[in-house]
Amino acid sequence: MKKILVALLIGAGGIIGSILAQEPLQTIKGRVVDADSEISIPGVNVVVLETNPQMGTITDMDGYFTIDKVPVGRYTIQISFMGYEPAVLFEVLVGSGKEVVLNVALKETFQQIGEVVIKPQQRKDKAQNNMATLSARSFTVEEAGRFAGGWNDPSRLAGSFAGVTMAEGVNDNAIVVRGNAPKGILWRLEGVEIPAPNHLNGINNGGGIETVFSVNMLDNSDFFTGAFPAEYGNAMSGVFDMKFRNGNNDKRESAFQIGSQGIDISSEGPFKSGGEASYLFNYRYSSMGLVGQLADMDVGLPNYQDLSFKLHMPTKNTGTFSVWGIGGKSSVAFEPDEDPDEWETSWDNNEYDTGSEIAAGGINHRLNIGQSSYLYTSLVGAYDGFTNESEQLQRDGSIIPISDHREENYRLIAGSYLNHKFGNRHTNRTGVTYTHLSFDLDIQGNPDPGIEDELIRIADQTDQSYMMQAYTQSKFRVASTFDINAGMNFSYFDLNEELMPEPRLGMTWRFVPGHSFSLAYGKHSRLEPLRFYLAQNDDGNYLNPDLNVTKADHFVFSYDWRVSDNMSIKIEPYYQYLYDVPVLAESSESLINYQWDMYFDEPLINDGSGTNIGVDITVERYMKDGYYYMFTGSFFDSKYKGGDGIERNTSYNRNMVLNLLGGREWKVRKNNIISINGKLAWMGGNCFTPPDQELSQATEMVVLDESRAFEWQEDNKLFVDLAVNYRINRPKVSHVFILQGKNILMTEEMFGWAYDFKKQEVVSHGMTMIYPFFSYRLEF
């Protein structure tokens, strides 16, 4: 019996040893399409370089390819086909836990007699949208997970790009694009506008603590910082154009992650074996509040959860259907110490309870029409809600209510566009979008918190309106070295019956190999929150029935130097002029400096304006030979004029931001990968309206001196982030350990002002802490 047991143990050990000794292998697969028509291309050569013997295949009749048994590591993938410019994807990460899916678009070549054809190299930073001229780049899931300070969050990742600054530093993900408020960003998912998809987005003016869907749901997506193509309407400062990837339709794959921000669970796979339909979903639950309790922090930290999914359903004769959705719920609360002797500032006796909800979902349909056209149609519903209750505890134990804000917004969107490729010189996209907008508002506030001890009703209203958009845009390839992107967007806002024609024009000239000039102009507009247009007085009459939509002219120039296959330098000067900005007459108040708690009981007028002028610089070396780096510099001046006609700094006028980030990775123990990534951000301070010390002292609360709006600027700040990632590749499974420290120098972030009870004056209020992020991820 003992001999049998020993034999079994030896046999089991041998099996385990052989499994551990196996070299982890993985599959690379994907699809190749025409960049202009987005129709599949059969017979394309796909080769994995740096393999011996070299591995590769060709695409099938539907443009799909599969390369099996690829050893784990990083590879360069080359995609080529006669009549098309080849594509080269550098440093593609192949891990053992999940199959690698690549979606590649090839551009058709053409040549005139006597013309030298200049074939541009593949640019990983170029936008997926083929009609983008400049001020645009793509971002990948792998970058969001690798960059220090990225936190797997698209907004925080974009905070490292040129032209972008964080609105408040590192405590939330609200971003400022070229001096514009975060509310000016158009968020699109699956081709349709959605509310800003961030937890606690109501109190952060469009930003929040994190996006309401995991970055693991995303396919390669685009980010724009100015002069965007005509299809992007209702956008003032920037565009996030995000897409969910399709689930794996060949095998079931899952991932589980646990760490400082909670748990993250995802799964994907085919509906049935051998079928083409697939599912993908992700659920997260976070309890960051527990971190605050363990660290004995004196501020509230949020709790949140979210769910996102996509169902991909191709058919043989009726096109491809997809059903997708996102939903998130978050909250944060703070209860002050009841002992007044423990209070240091007016933040210590402020009690608040804030919550937000967001949901969006839709059905998309794509139908190919011949070999050169497709029709894309969407029907989407979206909702976002926000609540905030705030009170001030007094020394005698009484409570003064500050605000009770409850807001719900709804959208119903129907849209369709036709994309047609006339030839290798001309592609056009024409579409229409209808958006129905409504809200339910209940706001109570205290006009004089230091004197009054009860709330008065500011608004109790339900209302609606709609917006129509129609656009057409074309890409003309005049020569192999010269492109023109031209289009027009027409927007109609029903409430004020305003029709807004918005021309867009961009040109690129590749005057010598590796060097190009680009020039772009665009007129853009963006609706303010609907409640401003439909604000009512005490008699129920509308205050702003004829208020126009905010508009802007964007002018951008770009010089792009492709130094080598894996390095580029880009310089972009720009000028933006904002006009028809809603302001309060004879006041410094302007919606350029929008805050969530703004509400006016007086009419607004369109006499406001603003200017943003600056230059963005990017020097980037893409991942190759195990390391990468990127330097971005933004130097700008952001000014505005309110209803009093006086030019002032906007609240976002930091003047400059310098980012330096990079990383190095090594292969250890043959199949494992360890990487160290860092980021340094040196930025100017935000501008604040200084306090009125005399009035503040009389009420022991912060009272601002509005006559000196945004006159005071905080000092320049240096933020440092560090990340260490370790990936263990085993047969059919990967273990990923992530450790990040955000703000490791503990630079203080200023949130605003607070009344200091001991000093009996208003002082700056902020937070000094390291934001830890650590997690373990299992992919299988």
C-alpha positions in Angstrom: 0.0 0.0 0.0 2.8 2.3 0.9 4.5 1.6 -2.4 1.3 2.4 -4.3 1.0 5.7 -2.4 4.6 6.7 -3.1 4.1 5.9 -6.7 1.0 8.0 -6.9 2.8 10.9 -5.2 5.8 10.6 -7.6 3.4 10.5 -10.5 1.5 13.5 -9.4 4.7 15.4 -8.7 5.9 14.6 -12.2 2.6 15.8 -13.8 2.8 19.1 -11.8 6.4 19.5 -12.6 5.7 19.0 -16.3 2.9 21.5 -16.2 5.1 24.1 -14.5 7.8 23.4 -17.0 5.6 24.0 -20.0 6.2 27.2 -21.8 3.1 29.4 -21.6 1.5 29.9 -25.1 -1.2 32.2 -26.3 -3.3 33.1 -29.3 -3.1 36.3 -31.3 -6.2 37.0 -33.4 -8.2 39.9 -34.8 -9.6 41.5 -37.9 -8.3 43.7 -40.7 -10.5 46.3 -42.3 -10.2 49.1 -44.8 -9.5 52.3 -42.9 -12.1 54.4 -44.9 -14.9 52.0 -45.6 -14.3 49.8 -42.5 -15.1 46.7 -44.7 -13.2 43.5 -44.1 -10.1 42.8 -46.2 -9.4 39.1 -47.0 -6.0 37.7 -47.8 -4.0 40.1 -45.7 -0.6 38.9 -44.5 -0.2 39.0 -40.7 3.3 38.3 -39.4 4.7 38.1 -35.8 8.2 39.4 -36.0 11.0 38.3 -33.6 9.7 34.7 -33.8 11.9 31.8 -35.0 10.6 30.2 -37.1 8.5 33.2 -38.1 4.8 32.9 -37.2 2.1 34.3 -39.3 -1.1 33.7 -41.3 -3.5 35.4 -43.7 -7.0 36.8 -43.1 -10.1 34.8 -44.2 -12.9 35.9 -46.4 -14.3 38.0 -43.5 -11.0 39.6 -42.6 -10.3 37.6 -39.5 -7.0 35.9 -38.6 -5.8 33.6 -35.9 -2.2 32.7 -34.9 -2.0 30.0 -32.3 0.7 28.9 -29.8 2.6 32.2 -29.6 5.1 32.3 -26.7 4.4 35.0 -24.1 6.3 38.2 -24.4 6.2 41.5 -26.4 6.2 41.3 -30.2 6.0 43.6 -33.3 3.1 42.6 -35.6 3.3 43.5 -39.3 0.2 43.6 -41.4 0.5 44.0 -45.2 -1.6 43.7 -48.3 -1.0 44.7 -51.9 -2.5 48.1 -52.7 -2.5 49.2 -49.0 0.0 50.9 -46.8 1.4 48.4 -44.3 0.7 48.7 -40.6 3.2 47.9 -37.9 2.1 47.4 -34.3 5.1 47.7 -31.9 5.6 45.9 -28.6 2.2 44.1 -28.4 2.0 42.4 -25.0 1.1 38.7 -25.2 0.2 37.2 -21.8 -0.9 33.7 -20.9 -4.2 34.6 -19.2 -6.1 36.1 -22.1 -6.0 35.9 -25.9 -4.7 39.0 -27.7 -7.3 40.6 -30.0 -6.1 43.2 -32.6 -8.4 45.3 -34.8 -6.3 46.8 -37.6 -7.3 49.4 -40.3 -5.3 49.6 -43.5 -5.2 52.7 -45.7 -5.4 52.2 -49.4 -2.5 53.6 -51.4 -2.5 55.6 -54.6 0.2 57.1 -56.8 0.1 59.8 -59.4 2.5 59.9 -62.4 5.9 61.3 -61.4 4.9 61.5 -57.8 7.0 60.0 -55.0 4.8 57.9 -52.7 5.7 58.5 -49.0 4.4 55.7 -46.9 3.8 56.9 -43.3 4.8 54.6 -40.6 2.2 53.2 -38.2 1.5 55.6 -35.4 0.2 54.2 -32.2 -0.8 57.6 -31.0 -2.8 58.5 -34.1 -6.6 58.6 -33.6 -8.8 55.7 -34.7 -11.1 58.2 -36.4 -9.6 58.5 -39.9 -11.0 62.0 -40.4 -9.1 63.6 -37.5 -6.5 66.1 -38.6 -4.7 67.1 -35.4 -5.2 67.5 -31.6 -6.2 63.8 -31.4 -4.7 60.5 -30.3 -5.7 57.0 -29.4 -5.2 55.4 -26.0 -5.1 51.7 -25.2 -6.1 49.6 -22.3 -2.5 48.5 -21.8 -1.4 52.1 -21.5 -4.0 52.9 -18.9 -2.8 50.0 -16.8 0.9 50.7 -17.3 1.3 54.5 -16.9 2.0 55.6 -13.4 -1.0 57.5 -11.9 -3.3 56.1 -14.6 -5.3 54.0 -12.1 -6.9 52.1 -15.0 -8.9 55.3 -15.6 -9.1 57.0 -19.1 -9.4 60.5 -17.6 -6.4 60.1 -15.4 -4.5 58.7 -18.4 -5.5 61.7 -20.5 -4.1 63.9 -17.7 -0.6 63.1 -19.0 -1.3 64.2 -22.6 -0.4 67.6 -23.9 -3.1 70.3 -23.5 -4.6 68.6 -20.5 -4.5 69.4 -16.8 -6.2 68.0 -13.8 -8.9 70.3 -12.5 -8.0 69.9 -8.8 -4.8 67.9 -8.8 -4.9 64.2 -8.0 -8.0 63.8 -5.8 -10.4 63.4 -8.7 -10.4 62.8 -12.4 -11.9 66.0 -13.7 -9.8 67.3 -16.5 -9.3 70.7 -18.1 -8.6 70.8 -21.8 -6.7 73.8 -23.0 -8.1 76.0 -20.2 -11.7 75.0 -20.7 -14.0 73.8 -17.9 -14.5 70.0 -17.5 -18.2 70.4 -18.5 -17.1 71.3 -22.1 -16.0 67.7 -22.8 -18.2 65.5 -25.0 -18.3 61.9 -23.7 -19.2 59.3 -26.3 -19.6 55.6 -25.9 -20.4 53.3 -28.8 -20.8 56.3 -31.0 -23.4 58.1 -28.9 -23.2 61.0 -26.3 -23.6 59.9 -22.7 -23.4 61.9 -19.4 -20.0 62.3 -17.9 -19.4 58.6 -16.9 -17.8 59.3 -13.5 -18.7 58.3 -10.0 -19.8 61.5 -8.1 -19.8 63.5 -11.3 -22.4 65.9 -9.9 -20.2 67.5 -7.3 -17.0 67.4 -9.4 -18.3 69.5 -12.4 -18.1 66.6 -14.8 -15.2 64.8 -13.2 -15.3 62.3 -10.3 -13.4 59.7 -8.5 -13.3 57.1 -11.3 -15.1 56.1 -14.5 -18.2 54.0 -14.0 -16.9 51.2 -16.1 -13.6 49.3 -15.9 -11.0 50.1 -18.5 -10.9 46.4 -19.2 -14.1 46.9 -21.1 -12.5 49.3 -23.6 -11.3 48.8 -27.1 -8.7 51.3 -28.4 -10.4 54.7 -28.2 -9.8 58.3 -29.2 -9.3 61.5 -27.3 -9.5 65.0 -28.9 -8.3 68.4 -27.6 -9.6 70.8 -30.2 -10.9 71.4 -33.8 -12.5 68.0 -34.0 -14.4 66.5 -37.0 -18.0 67.5 -37.9 -19.6 64.4 -36.4 -18.7 65.6 -32.9 -21.5 68.1 -32.1 -22.3 69.6 -28.7 -18.6 69.7 -27.7 -16.7 72.7 -26.6 -13.3 71.7 -25.3 -12.6 68.0 -25.9 -14.0 64.6 -26.9 -13.7 61.2 -25.4 -14.8 58.8 -28.1 -14.8 55.4 -26.4 -15.7 52.0 -27.6 -16.4 48.7 -25.8 -14.6 45.8 -27.2 -16.4 42.6 -28.3 -16.2 39.6 -26.0 -14.2 36.6 -27.1 -16.4 34.5 -29.4 -14.1 31.4 -29.4 -13.5 30.7 -25.7 -14.7 31.8 -22.2 -12.2 34.0 -20.3 -12.5 35.6 -16.9 -10.6 38.0 -14.6 -10.8 38.7 -10.9 -9.1 41.6 -9.2 -9.0 42.6 -5.5 -7.2 45.5 -4.0 -7.3 48.8 -2.2 -10.3 50.0 -4.3 -12.4 46.8 -3.9 -13.2 43.9 -6.2 -13.4 43.7 -9.9 -15.0 40.8 -11.7 -15.3 40.3 -15.5 -16.2 37.5 -17.9 -16.6 37.1 -21.6 -17.2 34.4 -24.1 -19.5 33.0 -26.9 -23.2 32.4 -26.3 -22.7 29.0 -27.8 -19.8 27.0 -29.0 -19.0 27.6 -32.7 -21.2 30.7 -32.8 -20.2 34.3 -33.6 -22.2 36.0 -30.9 -20.4 36.9 -27.7 -21.0 38.6 -24.3 -18.7 40.7 -22.1 -19.5 42.1 -18.7 -17.7 43.7 -15.7 -18.8 44.4 -12.1 -16.9 46.4 -9.5 -17.6 47.1 -5.9 -15.3 49.5 -4.1 -15.2 50.6 -0.5 -12.5 53.3 -0.4 -14.2 54.5 2.8 -12.5 51.6 4.6 -9.1 53.0 3.6 -10.1 56.3 5.2 -11.1 54.5 8.4 -7.9 52.5 8.6 -5.8 55.7 8.0 -7.9 57.6 10.5 -8.6 60.3 7.9 -10.7 63.3 8.8 -12.5 63.5 5.4 -15.0 61.2 3.9 -13.9 58.8 1.2 -16.4 57.4 -1.3 -18.0 54.0 -1.8 -19.2 52.9 -5.2 -20.3 50.0 -7.4 -20.9 49.7 -11.1 -21.9 47.2 -13.8 -21.1 47.3 -17.6 -21.8 44.9 -20.4 -21.9 44.4 -24.2 -23.6 41.7 -26.2 -22.3 41.4 -29.8 -24.6 39.6 -32.2 -23.7 39.3 -35.9 -26.2 37.9 -38.4 -25.8 36.6 -41.9 -28.2 38.8 -43.7 -29.4 41.6 -41.4 -26.1 43.1 -40.2 -24.6 43.2 -36.7 -26.5 44.1 -33.6 -25.0 45.1 -30.2 -26.7 45.8 -26.9 -24.6 47.6 -24.3 -25.1 49.3 -20.9 -23.4 51.0 -18.0 -24.6 51.7 -14.5 -23.0 53.2 -11.4 -23.9 54.3 -7.9 -21.6 56.2 -5.5 -21.8 58.1 -2.2 -19.6 59.9 0.2 -20.5 61.4 3.6 -18.8 63.1 6.5 -19.9 63.6 10.1 -18.0 66.2 12.2 -16.8 65.8 15.7 -19.5 67.1 18.1 -16.9 68.6 20.4 -16.2 72.2 19.2 -12.9 72.2 20.9 -11.7 69.7 18.3 -12.6 71.9 15.4 -9.7 73.7 13.7 -11.5 75.0 10.6 -15.0 75.4 9.2 -14.5 72.1 7.3 -14.4 70.3 10.6 -18.0 71.3 11.6 -19.5 70.8 8.1 -21.7 67.7 7.7 -22.5 66.5 4.2 -24.0 63.5 2.5 -23.6 63.3 -1.3 -24.6 60.6 -3.8 -24.8 60.1 -7.5 -26.2 57.6 -9.9 -25.7 57.1 -13.6 -27.0 54.7 -16.2 -26.9 54.5 -20.0 -27.8 51.7 -22.4 -28.5 51.2 -26.0 -29.0 49.1 -29.1 -26.6 49.6 -32.1 -27.0 48.2 -35.6 -24.5 48.1 -38.4 -25.4 47.1 -41.9 -22.9 46.7 -44.7 -24.1 48.0 -48.1 -22.0 46.6 -50.8 -18.2 46.8 -50.6 -17.9 50.5 -49.9 -20.6 51.6 -47.5 -22.2 50.8 -44.2 -25.2 52.2 -42.2 -24.8 52.6 -38.4 -27.9 53.3 -36.3 -28.3 53.8 -32.5 -31.1 54.1 -30.0 -29.9 55.1 -26.5 -31.4 56.1 -23.1 -29.4 57.7 -20.4 -29.9 59.0 -16.8 -27.8 60.7 -14.2 -28.9 61.8 -10.8 -27.3 63.8 -8.0 -28.1 64.6 -4.4 -26.3 66.7 -1.8 -27.3 67.6 1.7 -25.1 69.9 3.7 -25.3 71.3 7.3 -23.1 73.4 9.6 -22.9 72.3 13.2 -22.6 75.3 15.6 -20.8 75.6 18.9 -24.0 75.6 20.9 -25.0 72.3 19.3 -27.6 73.8 16.9 -27.5 73.0 13.2 -27.7 75.5 10.4 -28.8 73.9 7.1 -26.7 74.9 4.1 -28.2 73.2 1.1 -30.4 70.3 -0.1 -29.8 69.7 -3.9 -31.6 66.9 -5.7 -31.3 66.7 -9.5 -32.2 64.1 -12.1 -31.4 64.4 -15.9 -32.7 62.2 -18.7 -31.8 61.7 -22.3 -33.3 59.8 -25.2 -31.0 59.7 -28.3 -31.7 58.3 -31.8 -29.1 58.6 -34.5 -27.9 57.2 -37.7 -25.1 57.8 -40.2 -24.0 56.5 -43.6 -20.3 56.0 -44.3 -19.4 55.7 -48.0 -16.0 55.3 -49.7 -16.1 56.8 -53.2 -12.6 55.7 -53.9 -9.1 55.9 -52.5 -9.3 59.7 -52.7 -12.7 60.5 -51.0 -14.6 59.1 -48.1 -17.8 60.7 -46.7 -19.8 60.3 -43.5 -23.2 61.9 -43.2 -25.6 61.5 -40.3 -28.4 62.9 -38.1 -29.0 62.7 -34.3 -32.1 63.6 -32.2 -31.7 64.1 -28.5 -34.6 64.6 -26.1 -33.6 66.3 -22.8 -35.5 66.5 -19.6 -34.8 67.1 -15.9 -36.4 67.0 -12.5 -35.0 69.5 -10.1 -35.6 70.2 -6.4 -33.1 72.7 -4.8 -33.2 74.3 -1.4 -30.5 76.7 -0.2 -29.6 79.1 2.6 -28.9 82.6 1.2 -27.3 83.8 4.4 -25.9 80.8 6.3 -24.4 83.0 9.0 -27.8 84.6 9.8 -30.6 82.4 8.5 -31.3 79.0 10.1 -33.6 77.5 7.6 -33.7 76.6 3.9 -35.7 78.3 1.2 -36.8 76.7 -2.0 -34.8 77.8 -5.0 -36.3 75.5 -7.6 -38.9 72.8 -7.8 -39.3 72.0 -11.5 -39.7 69.4 -14.2 -39.1 70.4 -17.7 -37.8 69.3 -21.2 -36.6 70.3 -24.6 -34.8 68.7 -27.5 -31.8 69.2 -29.8 -31.3 68.1 -33.4 -28.0 67.6 -35.2 -27.1 66.9 -38.8 -23.6 66.6 -40.2 -21.6 65.7 -43.2 -17.8 65.3 -43.4 -15.4 64.2 -46.0 -11.8 63.1 -46.2 -10.0 64.1 -49.5 -6.6 62.6 -50.3 -5.5 65.3 -52.8 -2.1 63.7 -53.1 -0.1 61.1 -51.3 1.4 63.9 -49.3 -1.7 66.1 -48.8 -5.0 65.5 -47.1 -8.1 67.7 -46.5 -10.8 66.9 -44.0 -13.9 69.2 -44.4 -17.3 69.1 -43.0 -20.3 70.9 -41.5 -22.4 70.3 -38.4 -25.8 71.9 -38.1 -27.3 72.0 -34.6 -30.8 73.1 -33.7 -31.9 73.8 -30.1 -35.7 73.8 -29.8 -35.9 75.9 -26.6 -34.6 79.1 -28.2 -35.1 78.0 -31.8 -31.4 78.6 -32.5 -29.9 77.1 -35.6 -26.1 76.8 -35.3 -24.0 76.0 -38.5 -20.6 74.9 -37.5 -17.9 74.5 -40.3 -14.9 72.3 -39.7 -11.8 72.2 -41.9 -8.4 70.5 -41.6 -5.4 70.1 -43.9 -2.2 68.0 -43.6 0.9 68.4 -45.7 3.7 65.8 -45.4 6.3 68.0 -47.1 9.3 65.7 -46.6 9.5 62.1 -45.3 8.9 62.1 -41.5 7.8 65.8 -41.3 4.3 67.3 -41.7 2.4 70.5 -41.1 -1.3 70.5 -40.2 -3.8 73.3 -39.9 -7.4 73.1 -38.6 -10.3 75.4 -37.8 -13.6 74.5 -36.2 -16.7 76.3 -34.9 -18.1 74.5 -31.9 -20.9 74.9 -29.4 -22.0 73.3 -26.2 -25.3 73.3 -24.3 -25.1 74.5 -20.7 -27.0 72.3 -18.2 -30.6 72.5 -19.2 -31.8 74.0 -15.9 -30.1 77.3 -16.8 -32.1 77.8 -19.9 -35.3 76.8 -18.2 -34.8 78.6 -14.9 -38.0 80.2 -13.5 -38.8 83.1 -11.2 -41.1 83.0 -8.2 -44.1 83.5 -10.5 -43.2 80.5 -12.7 -42.1 82.6 -15.6 -39.0 81.6 -17.6 -36.0 83.9 -16.9 -33.9 82.9 -20.0 -36.3 82.1 -22.9 -33.9 83.5 -25.5 -30.6 82.5 -24.0 -28.2 81.4 -26.8 -25.9 78.4 -26.7 -22.2 79.0 -25.8 -19.9 78.9 -28.8 -16.2 78.9 -29.7 -13.9 79.3 -32.6 -10.9 76.9 -32.6 -7.7 77.6 -34.6 -4.9 75.0 -34.3 -1.5 74.6 -36.1 0.7 71.5 -35.8 4.2 70.5 -36.7 4.8 66.7 -36.5 8.3 65.2 -36.8 8.5 61.4 -37.0 12.1 61.1 -35.6 12.2 57.3 -35.9 9.8 54.3 -36.1 9.3 54.6 -32.3 9.8 58.3 -31.5 7.9 61.5 -32.5 7.9 65.2 -31.6 4.8 67.3 -32.0 4.3 71.0 -31.4 0.7 72.5 -31.5 0.1 76.2 -31.0 -3.7 77.1 -30.7 -6.1 79.9 -30.1 -9.7 79.6 -28.9 -12.3 82.4 -28.7 -15.4 81.7 -26.7 -18.5 83.9 -27.1 -22.2 83.9 -26.3 -21.2 82.8 -22.9 -24.1 83.1 -20.3 -23.2 85.6 -17.6 -25.0 87.7 -14.9 -25.3 91.4 -15.8 -22.9 93.7 -14.0 -21.2 90.8 -12.3 -18.1 88.6 -12.5 -20.3 85.5 -12.6 -19.9 83.4 -15.8 -20.7 79.9 -16.7 -17.2 79.6 -18.0 -16.3 79.0 -14.4 -19.2 76.6 -13.8 -19.7 75.0 -10.4 -22.3 72.4 -9.6 -24.1 74.6 -7.0 -24.6 77.5 -9.4 -28.3 78.7 -9.7 -29.5 82.2 -10.6 -32.8 83.9 -9.7 -31.9 86.7 -12.2 -31.8 86.6 -16.0 -28.6 85.5 -17.7 -27.3 87.3 -20.8 -25.0 86.2 -23.6 -22.5 89.0 -23.1 -19.7 86.8 -21.8 -16.6 85.8 -23.7 -13.3 84.0 -23.1 -9.9 83.3 -24.7 -7.6 80.4 -24.5 -4.2 80.7 -26.1 -1.2 78.4 -25.8 1.1 75.8 -27.2 1.3 72.1 -26.5 4.5 70.0 -26.9 4.9 66.3 -27.0 8.1 64.2 -27.2 7.3 60.6 -27.1 9.3 57.4 -27.4 7.0 54.4 -27.7 7.6 51.2 -25.9 10.6 49.4 -27.6 13.4 47.3 -26.2 11.7 47.3 -22.9 11.4 51.0 -22.2 9.4 54.1 -23.1 9.1 57.8 -22.1 7.0 60.8 -22.8 7.4 64.5 -22.1 4.5 66.8 -22.5 4.4 70.6 -22.0 1.5 72.9 -22.0 1.9 76.7 -21.8 -1.3 78.6 -21.9 -3.3 81.7 -20.7 -7.0 81.3 -20.0 -9.1 84.5 -19.6 -12.7 85.5 -19.5 -15.1 88.5 -19.3 -18.2 88.4 -17.2 -21.2 90.6 -17.2 -19.2 93.5 -15.9 -16.9 93.4 -19.0 -13.7 93.1 -16.9 -11.1 90.6 -18.1 -10.0 88.1 -15.5 -8.3 84.7 -15.1 -10.6 81.7 -15.4 -10.5 79.4 -12.4 -8.5 76.9 -14.5 -5.7 79.3 -15.6 -2.7 77.3 -14.3 -0.5 78.8 -17.1 1.7 75.8 -17.4 1.9 72.0 -16.9 5.0 69.9 -17.5 4.7 66.1 -17.4 7.6 63.6 -17.6 6.7 59.9 -17.5 8.4 56.7 -18.5 9.1 53.2 -17.5 11.3 50.1 -17.9 10.3 46.5 -18.0 12.3 43.3 -17.7 11.6 39.7 -18.4 12.5 37.6 -15.4 12.4 33.9 -14.9 12.0 33.5 -18.6 8.2 34.2 -18.8 7.5 36.8 -16.1 7.5 40.5 -16.6 8.3 43.2 -14.0 8.0 46.9 -14.8 8.7 50.2 -12.9 6.9 53.3 -14.1 7.0 56.9 -12.9 5.5 60.3 -13.5 6.5 63.8 -12.5 4.0 66.6 -13.0 5.0 70.2 -12.4 2.0 72.5 -12.7 0.9 76.0 -11.9 -1.7 76.6 -9.3 -5.4 77.1 -9.8 -7.0 80.5 -9.4 -9.4 81.3 -6.5 -11.6 84.2 -5.5 -10.0 85.6 -2.3 -12.0 85.8 0.9 -13.5 88.9 2.6 -11.7 88.5 5.9 -13.9 91.0 7.8 -17.2 89.5 6.8 -15.9 86.0 7.3 -14.8 86.8 10.8 -18.2 88.2 11.7 -20.0 84.9 10.6 -17.1 82.4 11.3 -17.8 81.2 7.8 -16.0 81.7 4.4 -17.3 84.8 2.6 -15.7 85.5 -0.8 -14.8 88.9 -2.2 -16.6 88.5 -5.6 -15.2 91.9 -6.8 -11.8 90.2 -7.0 -12.9 87.0 -8.8 -10.1 84.5 -9.4 -7.4 87.1 -8.5 -5.5 84.8 -6.1 -3.4 81.9 -7.5 -1.8 79.1 -5.5 1.8 78.3 -5.8 3.3 75.9 -8.4 3.2 72.3 -7.4 5.2 69.1 -8.1 3.4 65.8 -8.0 5.2 62.4 -8.3 3.6 59.0 -9.0 5.3 55.7 -9.0 4.0 52.2 -10.1 5.5 48.7 -9.9 3.8 45.9 -11.9 4.7 42.2 -11.8 3.1 39.7 -14.2 3.5 36.0 -13.7 2.7 34.0 -16.8 1.7 30.4 -16.3 0.0 28.0 -18.8 -3.6 29.4 -19.3 -3.4 31.8 -16.4 -1.7 35.1 -15.5 -1.2 36.6 -12.1 -0.7 40.4 -12.0 0.5 42.3 -9.0 0.2 46.1 -9.1 1.5 48.6 -6.5 1.1 52.4 -7.2 1.7 55.4 -5.1 0.1 58.6 -6.3 1.5 61.9 -4.9 4.3 60.1 -3.1 5.9 63.5 -2.2 2.7 64.3 -0.3 2.2 67.6 -2.0 -0.7 69.5 -0.6 -3.8 69.8 -2.8 -5.9 72.9 -2.3 -9.7 72.4 -2.4 -10.7 75.9 -1.4 -11.0 78.1 1.6 -11.8 77.3 5.3 -12.4 79.5 8.3 -9.7 78.9 11.0 -11.4 79.2 14.4 -8.1 79.7 16.3 -6.5 82.2 13.9 -10.0 83.8 13.3 -9.3 84.2 9.6 -9.9 82.4 6.4 -7.0 80.1 5.3 -6.5 77.8 2.4 -7.8 74.3 2.8 -6.4 71.2 1.3 -5.2 67.6 1.8 -1.8 66.1 2.1 -1.6 62.4 1.6 -0.3 59.6 -0.6 -3.1 57.9 -2.6 -2.3 54.1 -2.4 -3.3 51.7 -5.1 -2.5 48.1 -4.8 -4.2 45.1 -6.3 -3.9 41.5 -7.3 -5.4 40.4 -10.7 -6.0 36.9 -11.9 -6.6 36.3 -15.6 -7.7 32.9 -16.8 
